[in-house]
């Protein structure tokens, strides 16, 4: 028969080992639940920031697109191949009206473009910059070159094609950018 002292030692192990394991398990679960909560909070914050960023970027693209189409159209109207002139206006008045229309649309697009530079992709920025430079070049050609020279018309056609190409590329880049962004 075992002595009473030996029996108490055996009972101590059977009581304390499961108790300690239970306490360690509770502490471990608490620590893990805190980590999970922190990760969920961080993930939620990232989702919110991502959503706000997407909404800002989308808003800029929506507004910029309209401005770029206005620049494209105003630039193409400078030197149309088939032109109808208002008989009540001089050629210089018509030229000035066209340049003012382009200047207004160009300034609106350029302002929006520069004010929102950090909020959209570098690829789109580069392509919009290219479009605006080509539009500016077309305006200078319209103002300074001789209408009777064949180069005058060749340059107009080249610039309009470059602008059309830029507009198409910007459209594709915006679509690609919007499709890549996933709001979870």
GITA-V468143 format. One record per helix or strand of 3 or more residues. SS is the DSSP state (a for helix, b for strand). FROM is the first residue (numbers start at 1). TO is the last residue. If there is no record, write none. Layout:
SS/FROM/TO, SS/FROM/TO
//
This chain:
a/4/76, a/91/115, a/117/119, a/122/144, a/150/180
//
